[in-house]
Amino acid sequence: MMELNPVVDAEHLMREFEELAGFSDAEPPAVTRVVFTETDLRARQFLKESCAHAGLLVREDALGNTFARWEGTNPALPAVGTGSHMDAIPHSGRFDGTVGVLGGLEALRALRETGFQPSRSLELLIFTSEEPTRFGLGCLGSRALSGAADLGALDRMVDKEGRSLEQVRTAAGFTGPLTAVTLPDSYYSAFVELHIEQGPLLERNGVPIGAVTAIAAPAALRVKFEGTGGHAGAVLMPDRHDALCAAAELILDVEKSARSTGSPDTVATVGFCSVHPGASNSIPSRVTVEVDIRDIALAPRNQVVADVKHVVAEMAARRGLQAGVEILNADPPATMAPPIVDAVLAVCSQLGIACQRMVSRAYHDSLYMARICPTGMIFIPCRAGVSHRPDEFASPEAITQGVQVLALTLAKLSSD
């Protein structure tokens, strides 16, 4: 492979981040961009035009996944992919996902400027709805692309307004059967995603690049308790069947269970609690909580899942409640392909940039891409590890270094 020195146009790239952040349903600096809304569709159009202007061939599938291809000299070979997502949860920041989209596009532009000609086609992939904001299930696009989704159930999912995924994607102009979304075997020979860390380790260690070795996967559970309501002053304590007290016990037990697995990578969160009737002078009769449990290994994660089931059953019996546990999803963790990790490390060595191996405790579309092709991730620091907030920030210098590493990694992977 020719000696390459891809030059990142940082000023142009930062303008693109600014422009993309402007497609938002929240006041700046917050970003809200929910899949298949008018705002989302305008952002998609901006990205498609940017890809076309870069000389890439753009296509979309029935779910809205967007592919922008640089044809290689041997287009019959499986392609090398890069990319991420551009949807944003309510009142979040401008860098989650978009670093991999705009950074991936700039990596391809920078390589083209050097005169590089890939043997394998290089393709930017913009995934539909990595965030679970609208339909309650994350990574819709990559789940479908990888064959990990029940496509029939996927199309029947409904949002909070009762509109199905089929209805809203069709209204957005994405038609056709979802069965056509799943990628053919050996479509990609490799996939590399550039992303902000969404944690503090790189910044804390003063290291500009992380080579991800594994991605933790969440098990998502919905727990419902049903007791007996009544007047807060009239029902004596021995006669109560308070659903919220059971939920409070469960929340504390989730924390205790996650701390007791022996794995430093086990984390568990109760981030949603709905109480009925929701009045200060009424005993809660129905409570729903949602639990997120993660680890890069299945055994400790599943231990916490089993603990939740056991504790819910025990509390229901002890408190005289009806209770149930619904597993919303329980995906296996993913291991990143060692040759891609090694390629990232080699590129960093070539550039004289420090790099550390690390795990991703947040899940990404790469979790599902790893099911169908060798996959890797490149992390860059974000200030104070903050993400999913308006003050989420990655510096132009950090983004530029990440794009340089990505560009040279893609060149290595596409040259065989």
N, C-alpha and C positions, 0 to 999 in steps of 0.2 A: 504494500500500500504506500502511496506517495506520502511524503512528510506534509502534514496538514497543520495549518495555523488558523483555524476559523476565528474570525473577528466578530464579536457580538456587538450589534448596534444598540447599545444600552439606552441611548436617548430615545430612539424610535420605539424600543420595547416598553419603556416606561410610559410613553404616550399611549401605547395600546392598552396597558393596564388601566390607565386613567379613563380611557374611552369605554372600555368594557365595564368598568365599575359604574359608569353612568347609566347603564341599563339596569335599573334597580327600582324596586317598589318601596324603598326606605330612603330617608333623607341621609345625605352624606354626613360622616364617612361610612355609615352602615350600608351594607349591601343585602338586598333580599331579591332572589331570583329563583322562582319556583317553576318547575318543569311544566311546559306547555301553556304557560300564561303568555299574554301579549308581550310582556317584558322579555321573557325567555326567547320568544320567537324573534324579537328584534336583535337580541344579542347573538342568536344563531346566525342571522343574516349578516351581521357585522363580521363574524368569524369566517363564514363561507366566502365572503368577498375578500377578506384578507388572505385566505388560502389560495383563492383563484389568482389574486394579484401576484402571489409568489410563484405562480406557474404550476400549482398543484392541481390534479384532477379530483374534483369533489363529487362525492355521492352520499346519499343518505339511505338508511334502511327503514323498515316499517315502524320501528320504535323510535326513530329519530337519531340513532347513532350516526355520527358524521365521520366520513373517511376522506382524507386528503392525501393523494398518492403522488410520489415522485417515482416515475417508472425507472427501474434499473436496467442495466444492459442485458440482464438475463431474467426477464420478467416471469419466466416459467417457474423460477425458484420461489419457495415460500418467502414472504416479505418479512421485513423487520419493522416492528411497530413501536410507536411511542404515543403518549397522550395522557389525558386525564379528563376531569369533568369541569363544567362551567356553571352548574347550578349552585345556588348558595342558600343556606338555611336563613330564616328570618333574622335580620339585624346581625349579620355576621360581617366578615371582612372580605377583602378583595384578592387574597392570594391563595386561599385554599382551593386546590384543583386548577385554578387558572395559571399558576406557575408552570404546570405540566402541559397546559394547552398552548398558551402564548410562548412559553419557553421552548416547547417542542417545535412550534412553528419557526421561531427564530433560529433554533439549532439547524433546521433544514435550510433556511435561507443562508445562514453563515457557511454551511458546507457547500452550497451551490456557488457562493461567491469565490470559493477557493479553486473552483474548476473540478472538484471531486465528482467522480461518476460511480455511483454504487452498482455493484453487481446485482444484489438483491434489491427489489423495490423498497423504498422507505415510505412509511405511511403514518401520518398523524391521525389519531383516533380520538374523537371527542365523544365521551360516553354520555348517554342519557341518564339523568337522575341518579347520580351516586348518592345523593342525600335522600333520606326517607320522608322528607317534609310533606309531600302531597299524599302519598299512598301508604305510608307507614312501613315501607320496605325499601332498604337502600340497595344501591348497585343494580338498578333495574336493567340498564343497558348491558352491563358486563355479565350479569346472570344469564340473560337471554343469549348473548353472543357465545358464551361458553357452554351452553346446554345445561346450566345448573338450575334453571327455572322450570317450574310447571307452567308452560306457556298458556294453557287454558285458564288456570287459576289466575295467572298474571293479568290477562285481559279482562277478567271479571272483577278485579280489585276496584274499590270505590274510594273516592276522596270524601272529605267532610261534608261536601254538598250533595253526596250521593251519586256523583257522576263516575262512570266506570272508566278505566284506563282506555278501553277501546273507544269510548265516546270522545274523550278529550284528545287522544292522539289523532283520531280521524278528523276532528274539528281543526286540529293544528296542521292538517295536510299530510299526515303520515298514515298511509293506507296499506292494505295488503295483510296477509297472514303473518302472525309472529313466528310461525314455523320457518319462514324464510330468513329470519334474523340470525339463527345459529350459524356460526362460521363453519365452512367445510374443514375437514381434517387437514392438518398441516398447512393451514392458511398462513400462519406466522411461524418463522423459525425462531424468533425471539421477540420479546416485548419489554420495554424499559420505560418506567414512569418516573418523571421528575416531580418532586413534591416538597412543600415545606414540612419540617419535622413535626409540627404541632406539639412539641415538647421542648424542654429547656436544655437537653444534654449537650447538643452541639455548641450552643452559645456558651454554656457553662464551662465546657472543656476547651473553648477557643479553637474548635475544629470546623473548617468550612464545609466539609462534605461528609455525608454518612452513606455507607454502602449497606443497604438493608439485607439482612440474612433470613428474616422470617417475619410473617405478618400474623398478629393475633386475630382470632376470629370471635365474634360475639355469639353468645347464646342469648336470645331475647325471650323473656317469659312475661306473660300477663297473669296476674293472680287476682282472683275475685273473692271477696269475703261478703257474706250476706248474713246479717244478724237481725235484731229486732229494734226498731226505732221507738221513740217515745219522748215525753217531755223531760227536759234535763233536770227539772226540779222534782218531778213526781215519781220517777222510777228509782227505787233504792238500789244501792250498789250490788247487793247480793242477787238481785233480780235482772241484772243487765246482761245483754248479749251485744256488746259494742264492737262493731266491725272495725272501727278505726283503731281501737286498742290492739286488736290482733295485727293490723297492718303495721302499727308502730313497733310491735315486737319483731315482726318479720324484717322490717328495715334494719333494725339493729343486728338481727341474726345474720343477715346478708353480709354486713360489714365484718362480723366476727368470723364467719365461714371463709370469706376471702382471705382474711389474715392468717388462717390456720392451715392452708394447704401445703405450706412448706415451699411454695414456688414464689419467687419475687415478682414474677410476671402476672400473677393472678390479680385481677381487679374486678370489682363488682359495684354497681351503682343502681340505686332506685331513684330515677329522675322524673317519675310521673306518679301522681297520686290524685285520684278523683274521689271525692267524698259526697255522699248523698244522705240527707238533703242539703247539707252545706250551711247549716244555721247554728249559731253559737249556743242556742238554747234547745237544740234537738239532738238526741242521741243518734250518732251515725248508724244507719241501717245497711248501707251498701258502700263498699270501698273497692276500688280497682287500683292496683299498683303495677308498674312495669319495671322489670329487673333486667339489667344488662350485665352479663358476666363474660369476661374475656381472659384468654391466656394464649401463648404460642404453643402450648401443649394441651392435648385433649383431656388427659387424666385429671389434672387439678381443676380445670374448668368444669368438667362433668361432675366432679365431686361436689362443687358448690351447687350445681343444678339439682343433684340428688338431695343435698341438704335442704334446699328450699322446699322441694316436694315433701320431705319428711316433716319439716317444721310446720308447714301449712296444714297437713293432716292432723298433726298433734294438737295444734292450737284450735283447730275447728272442733275437735272432740272435747277439749278442755273447756272451751268457752261457749259451747253450744251453738256453733255457727255452721252454715253451709259454706263450702269453699272449693275452689278448683284452680288448677294450674294449667295454663295453655302455653305450649312452646311455640312461639311465633316463628323462630328460625334458630337453627343450631348448626352453623357452617363449620367445617373443619379449618384449622389454621393452614397457612401455606408456607412452604420453604422456598426461598429464592434460589434460582439455579446457580450453583457454584461457578460455572464458566462466566456468567454475567457479572457476578460479584467480583470475580478476578479481573474481568475487563475494566470495571470501574476503578478498582484499586490500581491497575496498571496505568490507566489514563491519568489518575491523580499523581502517580509517581512521575510520569512523563512531564506533567505540568508543574511539578514541584509543589503540589497542594496536599496538605495533610488530609487524611481520610480515616474514619473509624468504622468498623463493623458495628451494626446495631440492629435491634429489632424494632418493628413498628407496632405500637400498641393500639393505634387507630387502624381501622380497616380501610381498604382502598379497592378500586376496581382491579388492581393487580392481584388481589386475592383470588379472583375468579379467572383472570387470564392465566394464572399459574396452573390451572387445570388443563389447559389446552396447548401450552407452549412454554419453553423455558422463559422465565420472567425475572426481572430485577427492578429495584427501585433505588433512586438517588435522592437523598434528603439534603436540604439546605437549612441553615438556621432560621428561626423566626424569633423576633424580639421577645425575651422573657418566656418563650414557649407558648405564647398566647395564640389561640386560634378560636374560630367560631365566635369572635367578638369584633366590634367595629375597629378596635385598636390593633387588630392583627397586622403584623408588619414584617416584611422581608426586605432587606436593603438592596438597592440596585447592584451593589458589589456582590452580595451573596447570590442574587439571581444570575448575574453575569457569569460567575464562576460555575454555578450549576449548569447553565446552558452550555458553557465550553466543555464541561465534562460529559454532558449528554451528547453533544455533537460528535466528539471523538469516539465515544462508546458506540454510537450508532454507526459511525464510519467503520470501526473494527468489525462489528457484527454483520455489516452488509457487504463486506469485501470478499467473503469466501465464495 
